[in-house]
Amino acid sequence: MYYESTRGGLKSVLSAEAIKRGIAPDGGLFVPEKNISLTNDEISAMADMSYQERALYILKHYLTDYSDEEIADCVYSAYTDEKFGDKRIAPLTRLNENVNILELWHGPTCAFKDMALQILPHFLVKAVRKTGETSEIVILVATSGDTGKAALEGFRDVEGTRIIVFYPQDGVSQVQKMQMVTQEGRNVCSIGVEGNFDDAQNGVKAIFTDESLKLKMEQESFKFSSANSINWGRLVPQIVYYFSAYADMLKSGEINQGDKINFVVPTGNFGNILAAFYAMQMGLPVNRLICASNDNNVLTDFINTGVYDKNREFKKTISPSMDILISSNLERLLFELTGHDPAPINDWMDSLRESGKYSVDSAVKKRISEIFWGGYSSEVETLKTIEAIYKEYGYVIDTHTAVGVDVYDKYVISTGDMTKTVIASTASPFKFNESVVKAVLGDEALKGKTEFELLDILSKECKLKIPVGLKDLDKKPVLHKQVCGKFDMKQQVEDILGL
Ligand SMILES: *Cc1c(COP(=O)(O)O)cnc(C)c1O
C-alpha cells in the first residue's frame, strides 16, 4: 500500500515514511492510494478474534511495509489488560434494544485518544528504523486537552523521540491541565498557549512548514513529526474499533452477517469519524455515520449545506475536546469523495485559509448527505442528556458522549430510523467530572469543591472506581510551568531544542 498527499505534491510513499513525516511537505495529509475491501465472510471471521487479533488483521492491510511480526509487536505492546484495565480493550455496553455504547476510554489517560496514542509510538520507532532515519524525532502536538496527555503518556521515555505539547492555557479542564503539567519523563514538555485550540493548531502547522526552522533542525539532526490526527498512524488504529464493535454484535447475536448499523461519533477534528468512514469504505456494513457536534457546530452546518464556514464565534463548552472550528481531517474525506483529485482540495483549502470558508460542489455535497447525518447538542441539552441516561439506565456518561447520545435522539426523531446503533463514548465521566456531577446531582453539589474533590463525590454517587490515571493527580508535583503567546510557539520550540 502506498500513500499520497491530498494536495497532490507527493505520491508513492510507504506507510513508515508517512507515519514518520506526519504531514506531507505540501501541507496536505497522507491518505492510502487504494481502497481496501473486505468481504462479509472476512468481517464475520473477526467475531471470534480478540481485540489484538482484530487489530492485527486490519492493520496488516494498511501497513504493508511492516512485517506481520512488527505489527504484532506494536499491537501486543500497546493493547494490554494492564494499560486498559479490561481485556476487551474497547468494550461494548448495551444501553437498550437499539443502542450500544462503545467505551473507548479504558486506556491510561481516560479518553479515546489512547486507542491510537498507545500504539503510534511503536509504529514510529519502527518507522524510524525502517527508513534509516538518524535524526531525533520531535513530536509536536496541538491539543484541545485529551490528545496532549495521551501523546505525552505514549511517548514518554520512548528512545529517539522528544515530545512538545501546546494546549490552550484557559481552554482545558483542571483535570486535563493537571494531567499535562505533572507529566513525568525525560523527553517531555507541555506548554500553555494564550489562545484557543485553533491558535495552537495553526501555530503547530506553521512550525511544520517553516523552511528556515527546518534547515536549523536538519543541522542539529532533529526532525519533526506529528501525533495529531493529521498523522496517518493516529488514524489507522481507530479503524479497528469500528470493526471490533460490529464483530462483538455479531458474536452476541444482536445482528447477522451483512446487517447494517449506524455509528454516532462525537466529533471535533473529524479524525474519529473519518476512521469510521474508512471502515465503511472497506466494506463494514454501515447505514449512516452520525456526526455529533457541540455548540461549535461548523460541521453540522457543513453537512447540511455543503458550505464550510469557520467565521463564527468560538465557544468554550463543557465538551472542550470538541471545541474546534477547523476540522483538519475533513480534507481527507473530501479527497476520497472527489476520487482523489487534488485540484479542488487545493482550491478549498486556499479559500479556507484566505476567507475562512469554502463551498463544495453539488456532487460532493450529495455524497456527504448520503453517508453522514449531522446534528449538534447545546450545553443545556448535553447536561440534560447525562441526567436522563443516568436516571433511566443508571449509566454515567461524560459530556462528549452525551453530545453523541443527544444528537442520536435528534436523528431518530428526524428520520424515524430504528437501525441498530453504536455510539462512540470518547471519555470517562471522571475526566469531565464537574459537568457530570452538576448534571447528576445539581449545582449545589459543586459549591466550594475542586474537580479533584468532585472525583470522590462522583465515585460515591455512581459506585464507580476513580480511574488510576486521575486519582491523586492534585498531589503530584507540577513539572511544566511554561506559558507562551500564540505567536511565540516557534521560539519556544527553538529554546527547548537549543537551536
Ligand atoms: C478528541 C476528542 C473528541 C473529538 O475527536 P476527533 O477525532 O477530533 O473528531 C471527542 N471526544 C473526546 C473526549 C476527545 O478527546
The ligand as a MOL file (V3000), in Angstrom:
LIG
                    3D

  0  0  0     0  0            999 V3000
M  V30 BEGIN CTAB
M  V30 COUNTS 15 15 0 0 0
M  V30 BEGIN ATOM
M  V30 1 C -10.5830 14.2960 20.7040 0
M  V30 2 C -11.9040 14.0460 21.3040 0
M  V30 3 C -13.0790 14.1140 20.5450 0
M  V30 4 C -13.0760 14.5180 19.0990 0
M  V30 5 O -12.4510 13.5630 18.2630 0
M  V30 6 P -11.9490 13.9660 16.8060 0
M  V30 7 O -11.1980 12.8020 16.3050 0
M  V30 8 O -11.0850 15.1730 16.9980 0
M  V30 9 O -13.1580 14.2900 15.9970 0
M  V30 10 C -14.2780 13.8070 21.1710 0
M  V30 11 N -14.3270 13.4800 22.4750 0
M  V30 12 C -13.2210 13.4130 23.2370 0
M  V30 13 C -13.3510 13.0750 24.6830 0
M  V30 14 C -11.9730 13.6850 22.6890 0
M  V30 15 O -10.8710 13.6150 23.4470 0
M  V30 END ATOM
M  V30 BEGIN BOND
M  V30 1 1 1 2
M  V30 2 1 2 3
M  V30 3 2 2 14
M  V30 4 1 3 4
M  V30 5 2 3 10
M  V30 6 1 4 5
M  V30 7 1 5 6
M  V30 8 2 6 7
M  V30 9 1 6 8
M  V30 10 1 6 9
M  V30 11 1 10 11
M  V30 12 2 11 12
M  V30 13 1 12 13
M  V30 14 1 12 14
M  V30 15 1 14 15
M  V30 END BOND
M  V30 END CTAB
M  END
